[in-house]
Structures are given as C-alpha cells and as structure tokens.
C-alpha cells in the first residue's frame, strides 16, 4: 500500500456538507419537539383554565345557596318577631338577644308608618325610602331586602317586613 492510495481524513464537521447535515438533523429533531411542546402547553393551559372555571362556578353556586339559605333563616326569624308583635307579646331586648337573634341581626327595630321607632336590638338605623314596588310587596305580606353601601364602603343589608 502506497502513499498514493490513501485519502486524507477530513472531519465531517469541518466540511460544508457536514455542517449542513448537522443543521438539518438538529432542525429535523428540535422543530417537531418544540411544536409538540407548544401544543402540549396550549392544551394543558386550556384544560386547567376549564377546570378552574368549573370549580369557580361550583363554589359560586355553593356560596349563593348558602347566602340564600341564611336569608331564609333570617326572614323566618323576622316573621316570628312580627307574629309576636302582632299577638301583643312585646319581646324585650334581653329576650331578643337571648333568642340567638343577636348573632344574625346587628339591629332590630319596629318602625311605625307615621310614628316613632321602637328599638329592640342594637343601634338605631335610619331606614332608606322604599320604592313603590317594595311598598307593594310589603303591603302584600312579603319581605323586602335592601342593600346599602356606607360611606366607608361597607355593605349593609336591610330586611323589611310589614306588620298587619
């Protein structure tokens, strides 16, 4: 074997063809992996968003039902107090406080249509003027719930019930 039959060894990465082959290989492997990763990220993000929305809707429904149930209990207490008042059994403030109403009400008062207010529990509250629909509902024996926002930004719920 002579020296004329041997070829010099050329590194594959040093040749133009080798570099192109390496770039093509990297592109053929990295681009599909990157596309799959982006697609997976999009799908997982969409699924997590859907799950979070579903959980939030479920929590909102539970919270709404709990608030509604609590309002029904408060309305029942208010009806009971109205029945006591109509029967002539005037509950005294200690009796009202002992009955557990102090946990649910900050203030309970009896407001005459044209007379003074008799405070049963808590501090006196100036009731807002009611619209004609609310007055009609009260006249039909219903209960009216009014929301107010104080100057401090705190919300206040006022529950009205007419005595016969």
C-alpha positions in Angstrom: 0.0 0.0 0.0 1.5 3.1 -1.2 1.1 6.5 -0.1 -0.8 7.4 -3.3 -3.8 5.3 -2.5 -4.7 6.8 0.9 -7.1 9.7 1.2 -6.6 12.4 3.8 -9.1 12.2 6.6 -11.4 15.2 6.6 -13.5 15.9 9.6 -17.2 15.8 8.9 -18.0 19.0 10.8 -15.3 20.9 9.0 -16.8 20.3 5.6 -19.6 22.3 4.2 -21.7 19.2 3.7 -21.1 18.1 7.3 -22.3 21.4 8.7 -25.4 21.3 6.5 -26.1 17.8 7.6 -25.8 18.7 11.3 -28.1 21.7 10.9 -30.6 19.6 9.0 -30.5 16.9 11.7 -30.9 19.5 14.5 -33.8 21.2 12.7 -35.5 17.8 12.0 -35.4 16.9 15.7 -35.8 20.2 17.5 -38.5 21.8 15.5 -41.0 18.9 15.9 -40.2 18.6 19.6 -40.7 22.4 20.0 -44.0 22.2 18.2 -45.2 19.3 20.3 -44.1 21.2 23.4 -46.1 24.3 22.4 -49.1 22.2 21.5 -49.0 20.4 24.9 -48.6 23.7 26.7 -51.6 25.1 24.9 -53.7 22.0 25.7 -52.7 21.8 29.3 -53.4 25.5 29.8 -56.8 25.2 28.3 -57.7 22.2 30.4 -56.5 23.9 33.6 -58.5 27.0 32.7 -61.6 24.9 32.1 -61.1 23.1 35.4 -60.6 26.4 37.3 -63.7 27.9 35.8 -65.7 24.8 36.7 -64.5 24.9 40.3 -65.2 28.6 40.5 -68.8 28.1 39.1 -69.3 25.3 41.7 -68.0 27.5 44.5 -70.1 30.5 43.4 -73.2 28.3 43.3 -72.5 26.9 46.8 -71.9 30.3 48.2 -75.0 31.7 46.6 -77.1 28.8 48.0 -75.6 29.4 51.5 -76.4 33.1 51.4 -79.9 32.3 50.2 -80.4 29.8 52.9 -79.2 32.2 55.5 -81.5 34.9 54.2 -84.4 32.4 54.5 -83.5 31.8 58.2 -83.3 35.5 58.9 -86.6 36.0 57.2 -88.2 33.3 59.3 -86.8 35.0 62.5 -88.2 38.3 61.3 -91.6 36.6 60.7 -91.5 35.1 64.1 -90.8 38.5 65.7 -93.6 40.1 63.6 -96.0 37.4 64.8 -95.0 38.0 68.4 -95.6 41.8 67.9 -98.9 41.2 66.3 -100.0 38.9 69.1 -99.3 41.6 71.6 -96.3 39.8 73.1 -93.8 42.6 73.1 -90.3 41.0 73.2 -87.9 42.9 75.4 -84.4 43.5 74.2 -82.9 40.8 76.6 -85.4 38.3 75.3 -84.5 39.1 71.7 -80.8 38.9 72.5 -81.2 35.6 74.3 -83.1 34.1 71.4 -80.0 34.0 69.2 -81.1 36.8 67.0 -78.2 39.0 68.1 -75.9 36.7 66.1 -77.9 37.3 62.9 -79.0 40.9 63.3 -77.0 44.0 64.2 -80.2 46.0 64.8 -83.9 45.2 65.1 -86.4 48.0 65.3 -90.2 48.4 64.9 -91.0 51.4 62.7 -94.5 52.8 62.8 -95.7 54.2 59.5 -96.0 57.7 60.8 -94.7 57.3 64.4 -91.5 56.7 66.3 -89.2 53.8 66.0 -89.0 51.2 68.8 -85.5 49.8 69.1 -85.4 46.1 70.1 -81.8 45.2 69.5 -78.6 47.0 68.5 -78.3 50.6 67.4 -80.9 52.6 65.6 -80.6 52.7 61.8 -82.2 55.3 59.6 -84.1 53.2 57.0 -84.0 54.3 53.4 -87.0 55.3 51.4 -88.6 52.3 49.7 -89.7 52.4 46.1 -93.4 51.7 45.1 -92.6 48.1 44.2 -91.1 47.4 47.6 -94.1 49.1 49.3 -96.5 46.9 47.2 -94.6 43.8 48.2 -94.7 44.8 51.9 -98.4 45.5 51.6 -98.9 42.0 50.2 -97.3 40.5 53.2 -93.9 39.9 51.7 -90.4 40.7 52.8 -88.1 43.3 51.2 -84.3 43.1 51.2 -82.5 46.4 50.5 -78.7 46.7 50.2 -76.9 49.9 51.0 -73.3 51.0 50.9 -72.0 53.1 53.7 -69.6 55.9 53.3 -66.8 53.6 54.5 -67.6 51.2 51.6 -69.1 48.6 53.9 -72.2 46.9 52.6 -75.3 46.8 54.7 -78.4 44.6 54.2 -81.8 45.8 55.5 -84.7 43.4 55.8 -88.2 44.9 56.0 -91.5 43.2 56.9 -94.8 44.9 57.4 -97.0 44.2 60.5 -100.7 43.9 59.9 
